[in-house]
Each structure stands twice: as structure tokens, then as C-alpha cells.
Amino acid sequence: APAGSSRMPGMATDAELAQLSTTQGRELDVLFLTLMIRHHRGGIAMAQYAAAQAQEANVRALARAMVINQAVEIDQMQADLRALGAPPA
């Protein structure tokens, strides 16, 4: 990202995406899960803020649901990493 701009926390870098596009097999699975867990953590941070600060009740409710759903997905992805014999992300 250009200097002074901000990126959503947890977004994969161009280098990470390039690595992902040239990886195969178990290594691809582990890299994808690791990057996606980081991405979901960034999404949770954004959703927690919206759950607390959004003006509209329906937006706050949606943000709360996103926090829960992304946390559940992180738990599943961590289990998938364990099943692959990979370290947790």
C-alpha cells in the first residue's frame, strides 16, 4: 500500500498472494489456512468496533454475528491446521 494509506488488518500482502498462487499440496493448505486465520482476526476487530459503534441496530446485530461466525471459522481452521500437523496460526 502507498505510504500514508491504511490496510485492513490481516490482509494478505501481494507477496503472500503470489506465494499462495505458486504453492501446492499440503503447503498450500497450511498457507491458505494461516493467511485466512489472520484475515478473520482482522475482520473480527473491525466487526467488534461496528458492533459497539454502528448507528443502526441492524448493522450492530450483523457485526455481532460476524464476530461469532468468524471466531467459529477460526476454531475450525485451527483444527484443520492441527490435522495437517502444522503449528497453530
Secondary structure, 3 states (H helix, E strand, C coil): CCCCCCCCCCCCCHHHHHHHHCCCHHHHHHHHHHHHHHHHHHHHHHHHHHHHHCCCHHHHHHHHHHHHHHHHHHHHHHHHHHHCCCCCC
